[in-house]
C-alpha cells in the first residue's frame, strides 16, 4: 500500500513539475522571397529550433523538390530591432530592471555594424527612449534612462515599435523584442488590434517574460508564435541568457538560392529540421514578405485544453493533490501501519477503545484512518505547545461538540487550501496573504463570538438561578437536591452546566469543586462569588438560603446596572460598527463604478503598503473605540 501511494505521489509531483514549465513551439519562418533576378530566386528563412544547419534545408516549387544552389548565413542584410521594455512599478523589485539593463547593454554590444536598434519603454504610456540608430554608444547610454513608474501600457509600446519600423528604410528587416514581467493594464489598443498590426507589418516578435505572479504569458506566446518569433520566460537572474537566446535566433537566418523553372507565380514550400512553411503565389520580379506569420505546418501544437484559465485551475488542482499525497506519504513514513493480524486482534486488546468514548454528544469529524492519524499528530503537536488546552476551553465555552485536535487540524487544513487557491486564482502573493489572514482569523473570531454570547447569557441567568436555588433550600431540599431541581427548570446554558455539575457530583466529585470548575469554565466572576459564599457557609455555618438570596439580589442590581450601561453606550457601538463597515463598503462601490481606479491598490507594491497601513490603523481605531465604550461593572 505504501509503495502504491509513494508511486502515485511521485507521478503526481512529476506531472505538476511538467505543468509548471512553458516552452514556445519551434517555428520556421520565411522572412522574404526575392524574385527580382528571375529565374534566380532568393529566400530568407529563420528557424527557431536550436541546432538547425544549412544542410537541413529543402525547397519545393509547385510541390516538386528543387536543387538548392546555395545556403549561406544572412550577415550582410541589415536588421531593425526595436526593444520594447516594461518599466512599470513591479520592474523596480527584486533587481529586475537592473538585470534587463545589463542584458540589453550586452545585446547591443553584439550587434552587426549595419543593424539598427531602438529602445521603447512603456509604463503609464509608451515613450521612445532612443530612435533607430547604428550607434552602439547612444543605445548603451539610453539604457540608463529607463525609469519605472506605475502602470503597464504594453500594447501601446508594441504599436509604437511597429510605427518606428514602418518609417525605417525598406531593406531593414523588422523585429521587436518585447520584455515584460506582467500584463497590459492601461493601453489604448487591445491585444487583437496589436496582433493584427504585427502581422500586417511582417515583423517578428521575440517575447521574453520575467517570471512572477503578475506575468500573463498566453498573449506573449501567441504573439511570438503568430509572427514567427520566440517566447521565453524565466527568473530575472537568468534574463541575460533569455535575451541571448533571442539574439541567437535573430542571427540564425539563412539565404537560400535556387534556379526556378516556373512560368508564372510560384508556390514555395521550405522545410528544415522537420518543420515546414509555405509561401504561396509568389509573383515573378517582386520582393515578397509576410509568410512568417502563418506557417501551415508546425512541429507540435499545445492542445487548447492546456491553455488559458483551464490550465491554471488544472495546475492548482494538481498542486493540491500532489501536496495531499506528499503529506500522506510522510505520514505513512512517520506512523506505523498495523498488520492484518494486529487489526484482527484489535477488538480483543486490553487497551482497545472504550465504548464510553463515543457518547451521544461527541461529534467525530475524523472517521478515516488517514484523517485520524493526521489529527493525532496535530493533537500531539498542539499539546506540546500548550495550544490544545486553550482550544478545548474555548470549545467548551462555546458549547461546540468538537474535539480540540480535530478543530485544530481542519483549521490548519482550511488555511493551507484557501491560501493555495488564493495564490493560483489571483496570481498575487498579496491576495494569497489576504486569504491566509481571513482563514486564520475567521474561525477564532467566530469561536470567540459564540463563547462570549454564551457567557453573557449564563451571566444574565445567574440572579434568577440563585433565587430559585434559595427557594428550593427554604422548601427543605438539600443543596444537591436544590441544584438538581433548578437544573430542570432553567434553560441552557445554565441548565446544561448545572446538569454537568450533578453528573460530576454523582461520580464522587465534591459539589463545591464542580461548581468552581463551572465558574472558571464559563469565565463568570459573579458565579465564582456565589461558589465562594457556599464554601464559606459550609465552613462557618449559617443560613445558606438567606445568603444566596442576598447574593442573588446583589447580582440583580449588578445586571440592571450592566444593562443600563449597555444602553447608554449603544450609540458608541453603532458608531464603531458604521466606521468599521464604511471603508469596505465605499471600496466596494468604487470597485463597481470604476474597477481600474481601485485595482491599483491590489496590483502594485505601493497599493499593498497603503492597504496594510490602512488595515493597521483601522485595528488601532477599533481598539481605541472599544476601550472608549467598554465600561466594567
C-alpha positions as CSV (number, residue, x, y, z in Angstrom):
1,X,0.0,0.0,0.0
2,X,2.8,2.4,0.9
3,X,4.6,1.6,-2.4
4,X,1.4,2.4,-4.3
5,X,0.9,5.7,-2.7
6,X,4.6,6.6,-3.0
7,X,4.3,5.8,-6.7
8,X,1.2,8.0,-7.0
9,X,2.9,10.8,-5.2
10,X,6.0,10.7,-7.4
11,X,3.9,10.6,-10.5
12,X,1.7,13.5,-9.4
13,X,4.8,15.6,-8.5
14,X,6.3,14.9,-11.9
15,X,3.1,15.9,-13.6
16,X,2.9,19.1,-11.6
17,X,6.6,19.8,-12.3
18,X,6.0,19.4,-16.0
19,X,2.9,21.6,-16.0
20,X,4.9,24.4,-14.5
21,X,7.3,24.7,-17.4
22,X,6.3,26.7,-20.5
23,X,8.1,26.5,-23.8
24,X,7.4,28.3,-27.1
25,X,6.8,26.0,-30.1
26,X,9.7,25.8,-32.6
27,X,8.8,27.5,-35.9
28,X,10.3,28.0,-39.3
29,X,9.8,31.5,-40.8
30,X,10.2,32.7,-44.4
31,X,11.0,36.4,-43.9
32,X,11.4,37.3,-47.6
33,X,11.2,35.9,-51.1
34,X,13.2,37.9,-53.8
35,X,12.4,37.1,-57.5
36,X,13.7,40.3,-59.0
37,X,16.6,38.4,-60.6
38,X,14.4,35.7,-62.0
39,X,14.9,32.8,-62.7
40,X,17.3,33.1,-59.7
41,X,15.1,33.0,-56.5
42,X,16.4,34.0,-53.1
43,X,14.6,33.0,-49.9
44,X,15.5,34.3,-46.4
45,X,14.5,31.7,-43.8
46,X,14.7,31.9,-40.0
47,X,14.4,28.7,-38.0
48,X,13.9,29.0,-34.2
49,X,14.8,25.4,-33.5
50,X,18.3,25.1,-32.0
51,X,20.8,23.2,-33.9
52,X,19.4,23.8,-37.4
53,X,22.1,23.7,-40.0
54,X,22.4,24.8,-43.6
55,X,22.3,21.2,-44.7
56,X,18.9,20.7,-43.1
57,X,17.0,23.0,-45.6
58,X,14.9,21.7,-48.5
59,X,12.8,23.7,-51.0
60,X,9.8,22.6,-53.1
61,X,8.5,24.7,-56.1
62,X,4.9,23.9,-57.0
63,X,5.1,20.8,-55.0
64,X,8.3,19.4,-56.6
65,X,11.7,19.3,-54.9
66,X,14.3,21.6,-56.4
67,X,18.1,21.7,-56.2
68,X,19.3,24.4,-53.9
69,X,22.2,26.3,-55.4
70,X,23.4,27.7,-52.1
71,X,22.6,28.2,-48.4
72,X,24.6,30.9,-46.7
73,X,24.1,32.6,-43.3
74,X,22.5,36.0,-43.7
75,X,25.0,38.5,-42.4
76,X,25.0,41.4,-44.9
77,X,21.3,42.2,-44.8
78,X,20.6,44.9,-42.2
79,X,18.2,44.1,-39.4
80,X,16.0,46.5,-37.5
81,X,15.4,45.6,-33.8
82,X,13.2,47.7,-31.5
83,X,13.5,46.7,-27.9
84,X,10.2,47.4,-26.0
85,X,10.9,47.3,-22.3
86,X,8.4,47.2,-19.4
87,X,9.2,49.9,-16.9
88,X,6.2,49.6,-14.7
89,X,6.4,49.7,-10.9
90,X,6.9,46.0,-10.5
91,X,10.1,46.1,-12.5
92,X,11.8,48.0,-9.7
93,X,11.5,45.0,-7.4
94,X,14.0,42.1,-7.0
95,X,16.6,43.7,-9.3
96,X,14.5,43.1,-12.4
97,X,15.2,46.4,-14.2
98,X,18.9,46.2,-13.4
99,X,19.2,42.7,-14.9
100,X,17.3,43.9,-18.0
101,X,19.6,46.9,-18.4
102,X,22.7,44.8,-18.1
103,X,21.4,42.3,-20.7
104,X,20.4,45.0,-23.2
105,X,23.9,46.5,-23.0
106,X,25.4,43.1,-23.8
107,X,22.8,42.6,-26.6
108,X,23.7,46.0,-28.1
109,X,27.5,45.2,-27.9
110,X,27.0,42.1,-30.1
111,X,25.0,43.7,-33.0
112,X,26.3,43.9,-36.5
113,X,27.5,47.3,-37.7
114,X,24.7,47.6,-40.3
115,X,22.0,46.7,-37.9
116,X,19.8,49.4,-36.5
117,X,18.3,49.3,-33.0
118,X,15.9,51.4,-30.9
119,X,14.6,51.3,-27.4
120,X,11.0,52.0,-26.3
121,X,9.8,51.9,-22.7
122,X,6.2,51.5,-21.6
123,X,4.7,52.2,-18.2
124,X,1.8,54.7,-17.8
125,X,2.3,55.3,-21.6
126,X,4.8,54.4,-24.3
127,X,7.9,56.5,-24.8
128,X,10.8,56.4,-27.3
129,X,14.0,56.3,-25.3
130,X,16.3,56.0,-28.4
131,X,15.3,56.0,-32.0
132,X,16.6,53.6,-34.6
133,X,20.4,54.0,-34.9
134,X,23.5,52.1,-35.7
135,X,25.5,53.9,-32.9
136,X,26.1,51.5,-30.0
137,X,27.2,54.2,-27.7
138,X,23.9,56.1,-28.0
139,X,22.0,52.9,-27.4
140,X,24.1,52.0,-24.3
141,X,23.7,55.4,-22.8
142,X,19.9,55.4,-23.4
143,X,19.5,52.2,-21.3
144,X,20.3,54.3,-18.2
145,X,17.2,56.5,-18.8
146,X,14.8,53.6,-18.2
147,X,12.8,54.7,-15.2
148,X,10.0,52.6,-13.5
149,X,6.5,54.1,-13.0
150,X,3.1,52.7,-12.1
151,X,1.2,51.1,-15.0
152,X,1.9,48.8,-18.0
153,X,0.9,50.1,-21.4
154,X,2.4,47.1,-23.1
155,X,0.3,47.0,-26.4
156,X,0.9,50.8,-26.8
157,X,4.7,50.1,-26.6
158,X,4.5,47.3,-29.2
159,X,2.5,49.5,-31.6
160,X,5.0,52.4,-31.1
161,X,7.8,50.0,-32.1
162,X,5.9,48.9,-35.2
163,X,5.4,52.6,-36.2
164,X,9.1,53.2,-35.9
165,X,9.9,50.2,-38.1
166,X,7.4,51.3,-40.7
167,X,9.2,54.6,-41.0
168,X,12.6,52.8,-41.4
169,X,14.3,52.0,-44.8
170,X,12.6,49.4,-46.9
171,X,15.5,47.0,-46.7
172,X,15.6,46.9,-42.9
173,X,14.2,43.6,-41.6
174,X,11.5,44.4,-38.9
175,X,11.9,42.8,-35.5
176,X,10.5,43.6,-32.0
177,X,12.0,42.3,-28.7
178,X,9.2,42.6,-26.1
179,X,10.3,42.4,-22.4
180,X,7.8,42.4,-19.5
181,X,7.0,40.9,-16.1
182,X,3.3,41.5,-16.1
183,X,0.2,42.2,-18.3
184,X,-1.2,45.2,-20.0
185,X,-3.2,47.5,-17.8
186,X,-3.7,50.9,-19.4
187,X,-3.1,50.6,-23.2
188,X,-5.4,52.4,-25.6
189,X,-5.0,49.4,-28.0
190,X,-6.1,45.9,-27.2
191,X,-4.3,42.6,-27.9
192,X,-6.3,41.7,-31.0
193,X,-5.5,45.0,-32.7
194,X,-1.9,44.8,-31.8
195,X,-1.6,41.2,-33.1
196,X,-3.2,42.3,-36.4
197,X,-0.7,45.2,-36.7
198,X,2.2,42.9,-36.1
199,X,1.1,40.6,-38.9
200,X,0.4,43.5,-41.2
201,X,3.9,44.9,-40.6
202,X,5.5,41.5,-41.3
203,X,7.5,41.8,-38.1
204,X,8.7,39.0,-35.9
205,X,8.2,39.5,-32.1
206,X,10.5,37.9,-29.6
207,X,8.7,37.9,-26.3
208,X,10.6,37.5,-23.0
209,X,8.6,37.2,-19.8
210,X,10.2,37.6,-16.3
211,X,8.6,35.1,-14.1
212,X,6.3,36.4,-11.4
213,X,2.7,36.3,-10.1
214,X,1.6,39.0,-12.5
215,X,3.0,37.6,-15.7
216,X,0.4,36.7,-18.3
217,X,2.3,34.5,-20.7
218,X,-0.6,33.5,-23.0
219,X,-0.7,36.6,-25.2
220,X,3.1,36.9,-25.3
221,X,3.3,33.3,-26.6
222,X,0.5,33.8,-29.1
223,X,2.1,37.0,-30.5
224,X,5.5,35.3,-30.8
225,X,4.2,32.1,-32.5
226,X,1.9,34.0,-34.9
227,X,4.8,36.3,-36.0
228,X,7.4,33.6,-36.3
229,X,9.4,34.8,-33.3
230,X,10.1,33.1,-30.0
231,X,8.7,33.1,-26.4
232,X,10.7,32.5,-23.3
233,X,10.2,33.1,-19.6
234,X,12.4,32.8,-16.6
235,X,13.7,34.4,-13.5
236,X,15.3,37.9,-13.5
237,X,18.6,36.3,-12.6
238,X,18.6,34.3,-15.8
239,X,17.4,37.2,-18.1
240,X,20.8,37.6,-19.8
241,X,20.5,34.0,-21.1
242,X,17.0,34.6,-22.3
243,X,17.9,37.7,-24.3
244,X,20.9,35.9,-25.6
245,X,18.7,33.1,-26.9
246,X,16.6,35.6,-28.8
247,X,19.8,37.2,-30.2
248,X,20.9,33.7,-31.4
249,X,17.6,33.2,-33.3
250,X,17.9,36.6,-34.9
251,X,21.4,35.7,-36.0
252,X,20.4,32.2,-37.2
253,X,19.0,33.4,-40.6
254,X,19.9,31.8,-43.9
255,X,19.6,32.9,-47.5
256,X,18.6,30.1,-49.8
257,X,19.0,30.4,-53.6
258,X,17.9,28.2,-56.5
259,X,17.0,28.5,-60.2
260,X,13.3,28.4,-60.9
261,X,11.6,26.8,-63.8
262,X,8.2,28.3,-63.2
263,X,6.4,30.2,-65.9
264,X,4.0,32.2,-63.7
265,X,3.6,32.7,-60.0
266,X,5.4,30.3,-57.7
267,X,4.1,28.2,-54.8
268,X,7.1,27.7,-52.5
269,X,7.5,25.3,-49.6
270,X,10.6,25.4,-47.3
271,X,11.5,22.5,-44.9
272,X,14.1,22.4,-42.2
273,X,14.5,20.1,-39.2
274,X,11.0,18.6,-39.5
275,X,9.3,22.0,-39.8
276,X,7.6,23.3,-42.9
277,X,6.2,26.6,-44.0
278,X,4.6,27.6,-47.3
279,X,4.8,30.8,-49.4
280,X,2.0,30.6,-51.9
281,X,1.5,32.6,-55.1
282,X,4.8,34.5,-55.1
283,X,4.9,36.8,-58.1
284,X,7.8,36.9,-60.5
285,X,10.0,40.1,-60.4
286,X,8.9,41.1,-56.9
287,X,10.1,41.1,-53.3
288,X,7.5,39.5,-51.1
289,X,7.3,39.3,-47.3
290,X,4.8,38.1,-44.8
291,X,4.9,34.4,-44.9
292,X,6.5,34.0,-41.5
293,X,3.3,34.7,-39.6
294,X,1.3,31.8,-40.9
295,X,3.2,28.5,-41.2
296,X,0.8,25.8,-42.4
297,X,2.7,23.1,-40.6
298,X,4.4,23.2,-37.2
299,X,6.1,20.5,-35.3
300,X,3.6,20.4,-32.5
301,X,0.7,22.4,-31.1
302,X,-0.4,22.6,-27.5
303,X,-3.9,21.4,-27.1
304,X,-6.4,24.1,-26.2
305,X,-7.2,22.2,-23.0
306,X,-3.8,23.3,-21.6
307,X,-4.2,27.0,-22.4
308,X,-5.7,29.9,-20.5
309,X,-7.7,29.7,-17.3
310,X,-8.4,26.0,-17.6
311,X,-4.7,25.2,-17.4
312,X,-4.3,27.4,-14.3
313,X,-7.1,25.6,-12.5
314,X,-5.7,22.2,-13.6
315,X,-2.3,23.2,-12.2
316,X,-3.9,24.4,-9.0
317,X,-5.8,21.1,-8.5
318,X,-2.7,19.1,-9.4
319,X,-0.6,21.0,-6.9
320,X,-3.2,20.4,-4.2
321,X,-3.5,16.7,-5.0
322,X,0.3,16.4,-5.0
323,X,0.6,18.2,-1.7
324,X,-2.1,15.9,-0.2
325,X,-0.3,12.8,-1.5
326,X,3.0,14.1,-0.3
327,X,1.6,14.7,3.2
328,X,0.1,11.2,3.2
329,X,3.4,9.7,2.2
330,X,5.1,11.5,5.0
331,X,2.5,10.3,7.5
332,X,2.9,6.7,6.3
333,X,6.6,7.0,6.9
334,X,6.2,8.5,10.4
335,X,3.2,6.4,11.6
336,X,3.5,2.7,11.6
337,X,0.8,0.7,9.9
338,X,-0.8,-2.1,11.9
339,X,-0.5,-5.5,10.3
340,X,-3.5,-7.6,9.3
341,X,-3.1,-9.7,12.4
342,X,-3.0,-6.7,14.7
343,X,-6.1,-5.4,13.0
344,X,-7.9,-8.7,13.6
345,X,-6.8,-8.8,17.3
346,X,-7.6,-5.1,18.0
347,X,-11.2,-5.7,19.3
348,X,-9.8,-8.1,21.9
349,X,-6.9,-6.0,23.0
350,X,-6.8,-4.9,26.7
351,X,-6.2,-1.3,25.6
352,X,-8.9,-1.2,23.0
353,X,-11.1,1.9,22.5
354,X,-13.6,2.5,25.3
355,X,-17.3,2.3,24.5
356,X,-17.7,5.5,26.6
357,X,-15.6,7.4,24.2
358,X,-18.3,7.9,21.7
359,X,-21.1,9.5,23.7
360,X,-24.2,10.8,22.1
361,X,-22.9,14.3,22.2
362,X,-19.5,13.5,20.8
363,X,-19.2,14.6,17.2
364,X,-16.3,13.0,15.4
365,X,-15.3,14.5,12.1
366,X,-12.2,12.3,11.7
367,X,-13.6,8.9,10.6
368,X,-11.0,7.7,8.1
369,X,-7.7,6.2,9.2
370,X,-5.7,8.8,7.3
371,X,-7.5,11.7,9.0
372,X,-7.4,10.0,12.4
373,X,-3.6,9.8,12.1
374,X,-3.3,13.4,11.0
375,X,-5.5,14.5,13.9
376,X,-3.4,12.5,16.3
377,X,-0.2,14.1,15.1
378,X,-1.8,17.6,15.2
379,X,-3.0,17.0,18.7
380,X,0.4,15.9,19.9
381,X,2.0,19.0,18.3
382,X,-0.6,21.4,19.8
383,X,-0.4,19.8,23.3
384,X,3.4,20.2,23.4
385,X,2.9,23.9,22.8
386,X,0.0,24.5,25.2
387,X,-2.4,25.2,22.4
388,X,-4.6,22.2,22.9
389,X,-5.9,23.2,26.4
390,X,-6.8,26.7,25.2
391,X,-8.8,25.4,22.2
392,X,-10.6,22.9,24.5
393,X,-11.6,25.7,26.9
394,X,-12.8,27.8,24.0
395,X,-14.8,25.0,22.5
396,X,-16.4,24.2,25.9
397,X,-17.3,27.8,26.5
398,X,-18.9,28.0,23.0
399,X,-20.6,24.6,23.6
400,X,-19.3,23.2,20.3
401,X,-19.2,19.3,20.4
402,X,-15.8,19.1,18.7
403,X,-12.6,17.6,19.9
404,X,-9.8,20.2,20.1
405,X,-7.3,18.2,18.0
406,X,-9.9,17.8,15.2
407,X,-10.7,21.5,15.3
408,X,-7.0,22.5,15.0
409,X,-6.4,20.0,12.2
410,X,-9.3,21.2,10.0
411,X,-8.5,24.8,10.8
412,X,-4.9,24.4,9.6
413,X,-6.2,22.4,6.5
414,X,-8.5,25.2,5.6
415,X,-5.7,27.8,5.9
416,X,-3.5,25.8,3.5
417,X,-6.2,25.1,1.0
418,X,-7.5,28.7,0.9
419,X,-4.0,30.1,0.6
420,X,-3.1,27.9,-2.3
421,X,-6.4,28.6,-4.1
422,X,-5.9,32.3,-3.5
423,X,-2.4,32.2,-4.9
424,X,-3.4,30.3,-8.1
425,X,-6.7,32.2,-8.6
426,X,-5.4,35.8,-8.0
427,X,-1.8,35.0,-9.1
428,X,-0.7,37.5,-6.4
429,X,1.2,37.0,-3.2
430,X,-0.8,39.8,-1.6
431,X,-4.1,38.1,-2.5
432,X,-2.9,34.8,-1.0
433,X,-1.8,36.6,2.2
434,X,-5.2,38.2,2.5
435,X,-7.0,34.8,2.2
436,X,-4.4,33.3,4.6
437,X,-5.3,36.1,7.1
438,X,-9.0,35.6,6.7
439,X,-8.8,31.8,7.0
440,X,-6.6,32.1,10.1
441,X,-8.6,34.8,11.9
442,X,-12.2,34.0,11.0
443,X,-12.6,30.7,13.0
444,X,-11.0,32.3,16.1
445,X,-13.3,35.4,15.8
446,X,-16.4,33.2,15.3
447,X,-15.4,30.9,18.2
448,X,-14.8,33.9,20.4
449,X,-18.2,35.4,19.5
450,X,-20.1,32.2,20.2
451,X,-18.2,31.9,23.6
452,X,-18.9,35.5,24.6
453,X,-22.6,35.2,23.7
454,X,-23.0,32.1,25.8
455,X,-21.1,33.7,28.7
456,X,-23.4,36.7,28.6
457,X,-26.5,34.5,28.6
458,X,-25.1,32.5,31.5
459,X,-24.4,35.7,33.5
460,X,-27.9,37.1,32.8
461,X,-29.5,33.8,34.1
462,X,-27.4,33.7,37.3
463,X,-29.6,36.0,39.5
464,X,-32.8,34.1,38.8
465,X,-31.0,30.8,39.3
466,X,-29.8,31.9,42.7
467,X,-33.3,33.0,43.6
468,X,-34.7,29.5,42.6
469,X,-31.9,27.7,44.5
470,X,-32.6,29.8,47.6
471,X,-36.4,29.0,47.3
472,X,-35.5,25.3,47.0
473,X,-33.4,25.4,50.2
474,X,-36.3,27.1,52.1
475,X,-38.6,24.3,50.9
476,X,-36.4,21.8,52.7
477,X,-34.2,20.5,49.8
478,X,-30.6,19.8,50.4
479,X,-28.0,21.7,48.3
480,X,-27.6,18.8,45.8
481,X,-31.3,18.3,45.5
482,X,-31.8,22.0,45.0
483,X,-29.2,22.1,42.2
484,X,-31.0,19.2,40.6
485,X,-34.4,20.9,40.8
486,X,-33.1,24.2,39.4
487,X,-31.2,22.4,36.5
488,X,-34.6,21.0,35.3
489,X,-36.3,24.4,35.5
490,X,-33.8,26.9,33.9
491,X,-32.9,26.9,30.2
492,X,-29.5,26.5,28.7
493,X,-26.7,27.3,29.1
494,X,-27.3,27.5,32.9
495,X,-29.3,24.3,32.9
496,X,-26.7,22.4,30.9
497,X,-23.9,23.5,33.2
498,X,-25.8,22.5,36.3
499,X,-26.6,19.1,34.9
500,X,-22.9,18.6,34.3
501,X,-22.2,19.6,37.9
502,X,-24.8,17.0,39.0
503,X,-23.1,14.3,36.9
504,X,-19.7,15.0,38.3
505,X,-21.1,15.1,41.9
506,X,-22.8,11.7,41.4
507,X,-19.4,10.3,40.2
508,X,-17.9,11.3,43.6
509,X,-16.5,14.8,43.0
510,X,-17.3,17.4,45.7
511,X,-20.1,19.7,44.7
512,X,-18.2,22.9,45.5
513,X,-15.3,21.8,43.2
514,X,-17.7,21.1,40.4
515,X,-19.4,24.5,40.8
516,X,-16.0,26.2,41.0
517,X,-14.9,24.5,37.8
518,X,-18.1,25.7,36.1
519,X,-17.3,29.3,37.2
520,X,-13.8,29.0,35.8
521,X,-15.0,27.3,32.5
522,X,-17.7,30.0,31.9
523,X,-15.4,32.8,32.9
524,X,-18.0,34.2,35.3
525,X,-16.7,36.2,38.4
526,X,-20.3,36.5,39.6
527,X,-20.8,32.8,39.8
528,X,-17.4,32.5,41.4
529,X,-18.6,34.7,44.2
530,X,-21.7,32.6,44.7
531,X,-19.5,29.5,44.9
532,X,-17.2,31.3,47.4
533,X,-20.3,32.1,49.5
534,X,-21.4,28.4,49.5
535,X,-17.8,27.4,50.6
536,X,-17.8,29.9,53.4
537,X,-21.3,28.8,54.6
538,X,-20.1,25.1,54.6
539,X,-17.1,26.0,56.8
540,X,-18.6,28.5,59.3
541,X,-22.3,27.6,59.1
542,X,-25.3,29.9,58.7
543,X,-28.5,30.2,56.7
544,X,-27.5,29.3,53.1
545,X,-30.9,30.2,51.7
546,X,-30.7,33.8,53.0
547,X,-27.1,34.1,51.9
548,X,-28.0,33.0,48.3
549,X,-31.0,35.4,48.4
550,X,-28.7,38.3,49.3
551,X,-26.1,37.3,46.7
552,X,-28.9,37.0,44.1
553,X,-30.3,40.4,44.9
554,X,-26.9,41.9,44.6
555,X,-26.4,40.3,41.2
556,X,-29.8,41.5,40.0
557,X,-28.7,45.0,40.9
558,X,-25.4,44.5,39.0
559,X,-27.2,43.1,36.0
560,X,-29.6,46.0,36.0
561,X,-26.6,48.4,36.1
562,X,-24.9,46.4,33.4
563,X,-27.9,46.7,31.1
564,X,-28.2,50.5,31.7
565,X,-24.5,50.9,30.8
566,X,-25.0,48.9,27.7
567,X,-28.0,51.1,26.7
568,X,-26.0,54.3,27.3
569,X,-23.1,53.1,25.2
570,X,-25.2,51.7,22.3
571,X,-24.7,54.9,20.3
572,X,-20.9,54.5,20.5
573,X,-21.1,50.8,19.5
574,X,-23.3,51.6,16.5
575,X,-20.8,54.4,15.5
576,X,-17.9,51.9,15.8
577,X,-19.8,49.4,13.6
578,X,-20.6,52.0,10.9
579,X,-17.0,53.3,10.9
580,X,-15.7,49.8,10.5
581,X,-18.1,48.9,7.6
582,X,-17.8,52.3,5.8
583,X,-14.3,51.9,4.3
584,X,-15.1,48.4,3.0
585,X,-18.5,49.4,1.6
586,X,-17.0,52.5,0.0
587,X,-14.2,50.5,-1.6
588,X,-16.8,48.0,-3.0
589,X,-18.8,50.8,-4.5
590,X,-15.7,52.4,-6.1
591,X,-14.7,49.0,-7.5
592,X,-18.2,48.5,-9.0
593,X,-18.2,52.0,-10.5
594,X,-14.5,52.2,-11.7
595,X,-12.6,48.9,-11.3
596,X,-9.4,50.3,-13.0
597,X,-9.1,53.1,-10.5
598,X,-9.3,50.8,-7.4
599,X,-7.3,47.9,-8.8
600,X,-4.1,50.0,-8.4
601,X,-4.2,49.1,-4.7
602,X,-4.1,45.4,-5.5
603,X,-1.6,45.3,-8.3
604,X,1.3,47.4,-7.1
605,X,3.6,47.4,-4.1
606,X,2.7,51.0,-3.1
607,X,-1.0,50.0,-3.1
608,X,-0.2,46.9,-1.0
609,X,1.6,49.1,1.5
610,X,-1.3,51.5,1.7
611,X,-3.8,48.7,2.3
612,X,-1.6,47.2,5.0
613,X,-1.2,50.6,6.7
614,X,-5.0,51.3,6.4
615,X,-5.7,47.9,8.0
616,X,-3.3,48.5,10.8
617,X,-4.7,52.0,11.5
618,X,-8.2,50.6,11.4
619,X,-7.3,48.0,14.0
620,X,-5.8,50.7,16.2
621,X,-9.0,52.7,15.8
622,X,-11.3,49.8,16.6
623,X,-9.2,49.1,19.8
624,X,-9.5,52.7,20.8
625,X,-13.2,52.9,20.3
626,X,-13.7,49.6,22.1
627,X,-11.9,50.9,25.2
628,X,-13.9,54.1,25.0
629,X,-17.3,52.4,25.0
630,X,-16.4,49.5,27.3
631,X,-17.2,50.0,30.9
632,X,-16.6,47.3,33.5
633,X,-19.4,46.8,36.0
